[in-house]
């Protein structure tokens, strides 16, 4: 221990009787800030989704804004704690806290809700929603989020100035708060409260945070005034033992690897393995748990255990996980989660081992946040341009091994230097095996049990594949089949799968009454979700089919010069494909007086894991009704989904508008048909296949203010 450190410790103990905020006060403040930090992201994201289209790009934009704000908060904490005196730190931070409370109060007065606009608020101009999302987030939660994000590193620094002991356990407590904020939102707050009530409850929690954090800031100023010698000693300590460049590089690289692994694992399990809503919660829980374990105590992370676990997880992932077919889904999920846990424990464990003295704490956290942001940016922005599949997963898994070797090589106390020489030989063998495993996985990822891979592409909306076997071409999004076209010339334009003639939509379009006079205008059909364009096969001369599709890559599969699927090209009906979110496009058409007067409106957007909730609300149903031709029009909702049972949602919406609903099942699909005229659901050829809608439960009506996927999760 240096003389400066000894002096600071002696002064701390000699002045122990003087008033200072207790460890409990710091713990409550840091825990509450982390809890609120995660909650506000989920609340704001839930508000944004139905008003800006509900696409993944909306979530990505929100996450990008929050990452930038988080990095800004850590930069603020680093500058304030290293360049400003303790007394002035308290004053500046109190000013920031007061500003955030003022913003919340003003917005509560203007919007009648503290952090979200009123329920009737809509975007003014949908031509550039990204900048509208950024501006709205900056206005509504920008300053409070910035204040919350500074809490972890800044209060740990203050704690080290006023208390004896390591402040790093407070970081573990912070991650515990984040974890609870995450898991309680979908299962508690979202389930029982509207967005407005969530906003008010969050604001009440923020007031509590304001009080406890303000108390810590006031006591810091008092401490600096009463114990100037201790403050001087802290300044002297801060000028010693500056981190090396290699340490700074590791503090960026290790969290970047863990963050990238989190997002890569989330992409893989939600897009390629299992179409289960809320499955993204599991990887994030594992990620936060590793932070808690590694920073709570030095005893949790043992290199001998977790380095071995990493090697085992790597080999399992290479041999099993990357084979798309023939492996049980639970084995794939388990292997994925094991690999994520091993990588996060190695990265965060090595990070915890290299953490500096409290005097350089703010530098450490600033580098950590920068690394986390870089890892996220790689997966969100760069990986989709580098890989046509989820290739970032094996790449990041391999990169972790490289970082592990660098970390132990830089530590002269590690097993590389202390164990026998044969360990080094074994290490080389493991590295070669890992490289071979990566090569093997990238070869096997090209293989598909259905047949030949014809086409694969990727964008914000996920990975799409076109595969060919002996009889047909298949369109897959992850593991969900979205369309099939048969090769046989006589069957080439026959509808298949969910849309065949015996399906609910097939029976409806086949039996819906057409104009009596030949040559007059035929049916007007609106379809949300293009897929392979299968429903175009029901079109006849004089009919008009209008598809709404959000993914331009899906549109290209039917509209390219040589399309992979020719249902649209071969249809005798007039067909338009509108690119964009269906609800926004329909709302824009209604605002311009261009009501479409559909005889049949089909919604086929609910078979995957990313359920577009904004298409399932009371407000959305009201919009659909405006675009129908009259009381004889029929809406058809495709509800084939193993993970969720949306029938109760549509029963509730039908009752809200005095509509009649009926269900049609066949061996492959489940459809619910809805109309204001019950006789339209008893058409000849249709009635004998219909039955009352099976719900099994009653749920609150979904609105733009309230929805909850947890309550419709399937128990089958």
N, C-alpha and C positions, 0 to 999 in steps of 0.2 A: 504493500500500500504506500502511495506517495505521501509526502508531507502535507500537500494540499488536501488530499482525501482524508488523512488522519485528522487534520484540523477541522474539516467540515463535519466529520463524524462526532468529534468531541463537542463541538458547538451544538450539534443537534441533541446530543444526550444531556448536556448541561442546561439546555433551554426547554427540556421536555415538558416542564410544567406549564409553559406558556400556552395560551389558547391557539389552536389551529384546527382546521377542519379534520375530522376523524377519517380513518381509512374507509369507514362505512359511507361517509358522504361522497368521497371520490368514487367508491364502488357503485353506489346508486346512480350517480350522475353518468358514469361511463356506460353502465348497463342500460339505462333508460335512453341515452342518446343512440346507442346501437340498435335498440329495439325500434325506436321511432324512425331511424334512418332506413331500415328495411321496409317498415310499414308504409312510409310515405311513397316509396317507389312503387309498391303494389297498388296503392290507392290511386296515384296519379296515372299509372299505366292502365288500370281498369277504367278510369274516366276517359282516357284518350281513345281507347280501342274502338268503341262504337261510333265515335264522332270523326275519326280519321281513317275509316275503312277496315279496321280489324286485321290488316295484313301483318306479316312478320316484320316488315320494314318499319311499322309504327313502333313495335317493341324495340327493335334495334336502335331506332332514333332515340327513344327514351333512355335506353341503357347507355348509349353514347353520351348523352347529356349528363347523366348521373356520374359516369366515370370521369368526365372532365371536371365536374363540380367537386368530386371526391379528391382528385389530384390537386385542384385548386385549394381545397381545405387543408390538405397535408402540406402544401407549399406555404400557405399562410402560417400554419403552426410552426413550421421549420424556421421561417424568417422571424416570426415574433419571438420565439424562444431563444434564438441565437443572436439576434441583432438589437433587441430592445430590453431595457432594464425590467426587472420583475414588477415594479410598481406600475410602469407604463404598460406592461403586458396586460395587467388586470384592467386598466382603464380602457385600453383599445378593445379588449374582448367584451367588456361590459357594453361598450358602444355598439359592437356588432350584435350582441344579444338583444339590446334595446331596439335596434333597427329591425331585426327579424320579427320581434313581437309587434312592432308598429305596422309592418307589412301585413301580418296576419290579421290585425284588427281592421285595417283599411279594407282588405279584401272581404272580410266577413261583413262589413257594412255595405260594400258595393255589390257583392255577389250573393249575399245572404248565406254564404258558405265560406269558411276560412281559407281553404286551399284549392277549391275547385269552383268553376263558374256554376251558375244555376243549371238545373236539369234541362232547360229549354235552349241552352247555349249551343250554337252550331258554328262551324268554321265559316268565315266570310267568303274565302276564295279557295277552292279545292285544287287549283292548278298547281300549287306548290305546298303540299301539306307538311313537308319536312321542316321548312322554316317556321311554319305556324306552330308545330309541335315544340320546336326549340324556344320560340318566343313565349308560348304559353307556359311551358315549364319554368323558364327563367323568371317570368312574372309571378307565378303562383307559389312555387316552392324553392326558387333559386337561393334566396338569402337564408331561409330557415335550414335548407339542406346543407348549405355551406357552413353554417354555424354548427350543425350537428357533426359534420364530417371532420371538423377541427378538434373535436372533443377528445378522441382517443389519444393521439400523440401529445396534444397540448396539456391535458390534465395529468398524463403520466409524467411529463416533464415537471409540472408544478409539484406533483407528489414527491418526486425525487429531491426537490428543493426543500421540502418541508418535513420529510419523513425519512427514517432509516429503513432500508429494505429495498428489494427489487420492485420496480413498477411494472415489470412485464406480466405479472399475474393479472394485472388489470386488463391487459390486452386479451388474455384468455376469457375474462369476464365479458369483454366487449363482444367477442365472437359468440359467446353464449347468448347474449342479448339479441344478436343478429339472427341466430338460429331459432330462437323462440319467436322473434318477429316474423320469420319466414313461415314456420309451420302453423302458427296460430291464425294467420290471415285466411287461408282457404278453408280451414276447418272450423273457425270460430267467427271471426269478424265478417268475412264475406258471406258466411252462411246465414247470419242472423241480422245483419245491418245493411241499410242502403248506403250508397256512396256518400251521400250528404251526412248521414249520421256517423259514418266512419271518419269523415273529415272533421266533424266537431269533436269527436272523442279523441282523435289524434291531437288536435289543437289543445285540448285540456291536458293531455300528457306533455305537450311541449311547454305549457306554462309551468308544470312541475319541474321539467328540465331547466327552464329559465331560472327558477328559484334556486335549485341546488347548484347549478353551474355559477350563477351569480354569487352565491355564498362562497364558493371556492375561490373565485376571482377576488372578492373583497378580502378574504383571509390571506390571499397571496400578498396583496398590497400591505396589509397589516404586518405580515411576517417580514416583509422586506424593510419596513420602517423600524420594527423592533429588533431585528437581527441582521443589521447590515454586514456584520463580519461574516456571517454564514453565507450571505449572498456573494460577498467577495470571494470566499473560498470556492463556491460553486463556479464562479467565473474562472478562477484559476484552474480548476479541474477541467473545465470545458476546453481549455487551450492545450491539453495534453493528450497524447495517444490518439492522434487523429486517424481515422480509418484509412487503410491502404487502398490503392486503386483496385487490387484484386478483390478485396472485401466489398467495395462499392459495386463492382461488376456482378459478384455473386448475389448481392442484395437485390439486384434487378433481375438477373437471369432465373434464379430459383422461383420467385413468385410468378414470373412470367410463364414459366413451364407449368406450374400448378394451375394457374388461371386458364391457360390454353387447354390443359387436359380436362378441366371442368367443362368448358364449352364444347370441346370435341366429343367428350363422353355424352353430354346432353344431346348433341346433334345425332350421334350414332344410335342411342337407345330410343329416342323419340321418333326418328325418321326411318331407321332401317331395321329395328328389332321388334318393337311393340308399339302399336297404336293405342296408347293408354293416356288419357288426359291426366294432368298433374304428375306424370312420371318424372318431369324435370325437377321436382322437389327433392327427390332422392339424391342425385349427384350434388346438389348444392348443400344438402345436409351433411354429406360425407366431407365435402370441402371445408365447411365451417367446423365440423367435429375435429378434423386434423389440426386446425389452428388451436382449438381449445386444448387438446392433448399435448401438443408440442410446447405451448407457451405457459400452461398451467404449472408444470413441474418438469425439471430436467430428467426425472425418472421414467417418463413415459416413452421417450424415444431412445431405443437401443440400436446402434448401427448393425450389430450382429443379427438382430431379428428382422429389421425392416429392409436391410439390403438384400437379405435372402428372400424375403417376401416379394420384393420388387422383381427379382429374377424369376421366381415361380410365376408371378402374375403375368410377366412379359411373355414367357413361354406358353402359358395357357391361352393368352389372348391371341398370339400368333397362330397357334394350332387350331383353336376352336372358334374364336369370336369372328374372325374375318371370313369364315365360310358362310355365305348368305343363306344356304338352305341345308336342311338335314340335321341341324343342331337344335335341341330343345330350347325354347325361348327363355326358360328360367335359367338354364346353364349359361346362355349368352348374357343375360342380365347380371347374373352373379359374377361372371368373369369380368364383365365391364366394370362393375362396382368395385371388385377386388383390385383391378388395375388402377382405378382412380384413387382408391384409398392408399395403395402402396406408393403411387407417385406423390400424392399430397403429403403423406407422412415423411417420405424421403426429402422432398423439397422444403417443407415447413420445419422438419426436424433439423436439417442442416442449417436452415435459416436461424432457428432458435439457438443452435450451438454457436453461431457466429455473431450473435447479437452483441452490440457494444455496451460500454458503460452508459449509465443514464445520461451522462453529459452529452452524448452523441445520439440520443434516442430519436430526436426529431429528424436527423439525417437518415437514420435507419428506416423510419416509417415513410419518409418521402420516397426513398428508393424503392421500398416495398410497394407502395401504391403505383409508382411509375411502372414497375415490372408487371403488376396486375393489369394495368391498362394496356400495356404492350401485348401481353398474351391474349387479351380479349380482342384487341384490334386485329391481331393476326388471324384468329378464327373467323371473326365477323366479316372483315373486309378483304383479306388477302387469300385465305384458304379457298373460298369459292371460285377464285380466279385461277388458282393453281391446280385444283383437283376437281374432277368431275364426279367423284364420289367422296365419302368421308375419309379421305386419305390423310387428313391431319391427325387422326387418332393414332395410327401406328408411328407416324413421324414424331409426334410429341412424346409418345411412350419411349421411343428410342432416344430422343434428346434428353430425357430424364436420366438415362443411364450414363450419357456423356457428362452431364452436370455432376452426377454422383462421383464419377471418377475424378473430375476436376476438384471437387470439394475435399475429397479424402487426400488427393495429392498435395493440396495446399496446407493440409493439417499434418504437421510433423508427428503428431501423437496418434495418427490413424493407423489402421491395421496394415496398410501398405508398408509402413516403416517398422512396425513392431512385431509383425508375424514372420514366419519363416519364408524362405525364398519360393517354396513351391506354391505359396498362395498367389504370388505374382503370375506364375505359370497358369494356375487355375483361372486367374482373372482374365488373362489373354484368351483362354479357351471360351470363357463366358461371353466376352465381347464378340468373338468370331461367331459364336452360336446366335447371339442377338442379331447380328448383321444378316446371317443366313435366315433367321426367322422373319426378319422384316422383308427380305427378298421373297421368301416363300409366301408371305401374306399378300404381298402386292400382286403375285402371280395368281393366287387362289381367288382374289377378289374379282378377277375377270370371269370366273366360272359361275354359271348359273344352271341350276337343275332343270329349269323349264326349257332351256335350249340355248340357241345362239344369241349373244348380245348384239343387237343391231345398232342401238343408239343409246347414248347416256349423256345427260346434261344436268347442270346444277345452277341454281341461283338462290335468292333470298327465300324462295318458297320450297326449297328442298331439292332432292335428287330425283330425277325422272329417268326411267329406263324403258326402252322398247325392246322386247325379246321375241324371238321367233322360234317356234317349234314346228313339228311336222304338219300341224293343222291350222295354226293361227298366229297372229301377231298380238302381243300382250303389252298393255300400258300399265306400268307400275310406278307408284310414288312411294318410295320406301318399300314396305311389304304389303301395301294396299293395292289391289288390282282395281284400276279405274276404267278399264275397257278392254275388249277383245274383238278383233275382226278376223273372221274365218277366211282361209285361202281359197276354198272351193268356189269356183266362179258362180255356181248357182246359189250359193249361200253367202256370198261375199258381203251383200248389203243387208243381211238379216240381223235384227237386233239380238244382242246376246247378254248374258249375265243378269245384272239387276234390271235390265231394260227389255228383256225378251217379251214376247206377246202375252205370256201368262202372268207377267208382273203387274203391279197396280197401275203404273204409268202406261204400260203397254195396253192393258184393257181399256183404260180411259181414252187414250188417243185413238184406238181402233174403233170404239163405239160412240165417241162423242158425235152428236148430230151435226152434219155438214149442210151447207146451203142447198136448197132443193134445186135451184137453177144451175145447170152446168155453166161454167165460165165465170160465175160470180165470184166475189172474193171468198177465199176459203178460211181456214182456221188461222187465228193469230195465237202463237204459242211463245211464251217467254220461258227461258231456261237459265237458271243460275248454276253455273258449273258446266264447262264444256267436256272435260274428260277426253275420250276418243271421238266425241261427236256422234255417239251411237243414236241418240234420239232423233237426229236429222233423217234417219232412215224411215221415220213415220211420216215425213212430209210428202205432200202430193202437189201436183200443179195447182197454183192459185193460193197455196198456203204460205204463211209468213212465219218463219222461226227466227227468234232473236235471242242469241246466247250472250250471257254476261260471264266473262272469265277474267280473273285477276292476274293470272300467270302468263306472260307473253310467250314463254317457251312451250306451254301447252297449246296455245293458239297456233304456233308454228307447225306443230305436228299435224294439223288439219288444213293449214292454209299455205304451206310452203309449195314451191313449184312441183316438187315430187313428194307429196305428203306421206307420212307413215301410215295414216288412217284416212280412208277416202269416203267415209259416211257423208261428210259435209259436201265434198266435191260431187258425189254421185246423186245427191238428193234433188228431185225436181222442184222442191219448194224454193222460194226466195229466202236466203239466209244472210243475216247480219251477225257479226261477232263484235261485241262491245268490250273493249279492254279496260279493266279497272274493277274496283270493288262494286259489287252489285247494288248494295244499299246506297252508296254515294251516287252512282249513276242514275238509279231510279229516282232518288231525291232531286237530283239536278234536272232530270227530264220533267218531273212534276213541277218544279219551280219555274220552268220555262213554258209550262202549259202543254207539254208534249206527252200527255197521258197515253199509254200504249194500247189500252183496251184489249187486253189479252183474254181469249176464251179459256185458255189453260195456262197456268203459271206453275212451272216445275222448279223445285229447289232441291238440288243435288249437291250439297256442300257439307254433309255431316257424317261421312263414312270414315274419316281419318281421326287422328288424335287431337289435332288443333281445331276444336269445335269453334266455328265463328259465332260467338254468342250474340253479336250485334245483329245477326239475321234472325234471332229467335225471341225478340222482345215485343212487347205490346206496341211500341212505336213502329217497329219494322212491319208488323202485321197490318197496322193501319196504312202504311205506305203501299203495301202489296194490294190492298183492297182498292185503293185509288186508281191503280193501273189495270183493274179488271174491266171487262166489257159490260158487266151487269150481274144481276143475281144468279144467272145461269152459269156463270164462269166457275171453274173448279181449280183449286190449288192442290198440287201433289207434292208431298214432302217425303223424300227418301230417308228412311231411318235405319237402314241396315248398318248396325254397329255393335260389335261384341262388347265394347267397353262401357257404353253409355246407353241409357234408355230414355230417349227424348219424347216418347209418347205423352207423358204427363204434361210436358211443356205445351204441346200443341193442343191438348184437351183444354188446358187453362186459357190459352189464347183464343180458341174457338168459342168458348163460353163467354169470354169478354166481349166478343163482337156478335153474339147470337148466331153462330154458324154451326152447321152440322158436320161431324167428323166420322169417318169410317176407316177401317183398316183392311188392307189386302196383303196377304202373305203368299209366297210360293216357296219352293225349295231353296231359293237363293236370295230373296230380297224381302224387305218389309217396307210398305208404303202406307202413308196416311193421306186420305183424300178429304178435302174440306170445301164446303160450298154453302152459300146462303140459301140455296134451293135444295131441300132434301131429295127431290125427285131426280136431280142430276146425279145422285149417288146410287140410283136404282135403275140405271139405264139397262136395257136389254143387252145381255152379254157381260154385264159388269156386276149386277146385283147378286148373282149366285156365288160370287167369289168374295163378297164383302162380309164383314162382321164388325161388331162394336169394338172400339179401340180399347185394348187392354192396357191399363195403367199400373194397377197394383199398388199405387200410392197417390197421394195428393200433395202437391207442392205449391208454394206461393207463386203468384204470377210473376214472370220475368219481365223486367223493364230495363231501360237504359240505366236506371239507378240501382237495380237489384238483379243479380243472377248468381247461381252457385252450381258449378258442375258436380260438386261432391254429392249433392242430393239426388243426382240422376245417374250416378255410377251404377253399372249393372252388377247384380249379385249372382248372375248365372255362371 
